[in-house]
Amino acid sequence: MRAALLAALLLAYAPAWPQPTADQPPAGRRSGYEAMSRETRAMQDDDAANPATFSVLDGAAAWGRKTGSADRACSACHGEAQASMKGVAARYPAFDAARGRLFNLEQRINACRVENQGARALSYESRELLALTTFVARQSRGMPINIVPNERSQPHLDAGRALYERKLGQVDLSCAQCHDQNAGRHLAGNPIPQAHPTGYPLYRLEWQSVGSLQRRLRNCMSGLRAEAYEFGSPELVGLEYFLMWRARGMQVETPAVRP
Amino acid sequence: MSNALVTVPATAKRGEIVEIKTLVSHNMETGYRRTERGAPIQRDIVRTFSCTYNGVEVFSAELHPAISANPYIAFSTRATETGQLVFTWKGDNGFVATSTATLTVS
């Protein structure tokens, strides 16, 4: 039954890309950028046409704005983001040994706000948190994703992989069934990407706004008619960690544009 | 909050056709959607865009609900003299955004 559904969903186009596996070699990895139309690529390539530029500019303003009970701006400690934040997003999510858990970039920014600025944590997908995250991640554009698991973070990577390979929801599909086994084919007319999160936060035409990787992951889960994990849940951060590791070596595109 | 981005070449030769690109930050709420509880969401869009070059309008556009969020408008004009380009977006609920750029013509 499930196979029939899959067959019905997947139009029988010959896959344009090599068939990847979770541990695909770097040469076989393809960014979703490559499957986009010329027009959508042009949007991403030109800051003046990419609506996520507003998010980057808002983030730059927030970076220099004093906030919280400490009345301190990000720049008071970190200085120019162009130097201090270069490459940071390329190695996130990261394991914090002191706290014994994994942090994604949003969580790191919020932890910094609460502990060092005495400010409230910003809510997930809020304009301000997306702006700061996009601005920080923008400083890594063009740099290779660099996730190096260690002994303590390995269990999180394994958990992320297990979730990636687990069938979910009423549709009973795993991430891997689409994004590994059928990447490059089409689902309802849309190319199935290999699911490398190279450009988050990104501007999604479907959303008409900037959004995070976790928003995208929750979308996919809803599509499977599964109950999506909460924003910031260890499950989603673990899945993010696995996906970024899986995309290691690929260039950060933030802020990307996707259809 | 920066809400408009304009790209204009800094210099041009007299008579040259220059390309101008604009992007404005706006939700472009169509007015046709409803909330989860069924209440209509009021329309909130940019209605008009105009560009003046030394006080003379060289381009204008009317915008409608089917236009996506953060409208991108690109057009061209002929560089005639050194001067200021003023861009204005106006919309529902008193929305106004403006931006200016200087074009030096040699």
Interface residues (C-beta under 8 A of the other chain):
Chain A: M43 D46 A48 A49 P51 T53 F54 L57 D58 A61 L205 Q208 S209
Chain B: M1 S2 N3 L5 T7 K21 L23 S25 N27 M28 S68 A69 N70 Y72
